[in-house]
Amino acid sequence: MLPGNLERLRQRNVKAKRNLALREFSLGVEGLERFVAGQPLRRVHQCVFGVLALESEAVDPRL
């Protein structure tokens, strides 16, 4: 890797994408926990729909 490339990558603002991925992951874990606990599927689907809604948020695809 060229030294200039590493510096350019460090300057990218990935905070928004990282936070979005963390929220999606958390909802996925919550959905799995609800499923394993035997909660009604509508409660599991709430988490699934939450993840789908987060995926519709615009994020820079280059990150």
C-alpha positions in Angstrom: 0.0 0.0 0.0 1.3 3.4 -0.9 1.8 5.8 2.0 -0.5 8.5 0.4 -3.3 5.9 0.2 -3.2 5.2 3.9 -3.4 8.8 4.8 -6.3 9.4 2.4 -8.2 6.5 3.9 -7.7 7.9 7.4 -9.3 11.1 6.4 -12.6 9.5 5.3 -15.4 10.1 7.7 -16.7 6.6 8.5 -18.4 7.5 11.8 -21.9 7.5 10.2 -21.4 4.2 8.5 -19.9 2.6 11.6 -22.9 3.8 13.7 -25.4 2.5 11.2 -23.7 -0.9 11.1 -23.7 -1.0 14.9 -27.4 -0.2 15.1 -28.2 -2.8 12.4 -26.2 -5.4 14.2 -27.9 -4.6 17.6 -31.3 -5.0 16.0 -30.3 -8.3 14.5 -29.1 -9.6 17.9 -32.3 -8.4 19.5 -34.4 -10.2 16.9 -32.5 -13.4 17.5 -32.9 -13.1 21.2 -36.6 -12.6 20.8 -36.9 -15.6 18.5 -34.9 -17.9 20.8 -37.0 -16.7 23.8 -40.1 -17.8 21.9 -41.7 -14.4 21.6 -44.4 -13.9 19.0 -43.1 -13.5 15.5 -44.5 -10.0 15.3 -42.0 -9.0 17.9 -39.2 -10.6 15.9 -40.4 -8.9 12.8 -40.2 -5.5 14.5 -36.4 -5.9 14.6 -36.3 -7.1 11.0 -38.3 -4.1 9.8 -36.0 -1.9 11.8 -33.0 -3.3 10.0 -34.6 -2.8 6.7 -35.5 0.8 7.5 -31.9 1.5 8.5 -30.6 0.0 5.2 -32.6 2.6 3.3 -30.6 5.4 4.8 -28.2 7.0 2.4 -24.6 6.3 3.1 -21.5 7.0 1.0 -21.0 3.7 -0.9 -17.2 4.3 -1.2 -16.7 3.7 2.5 
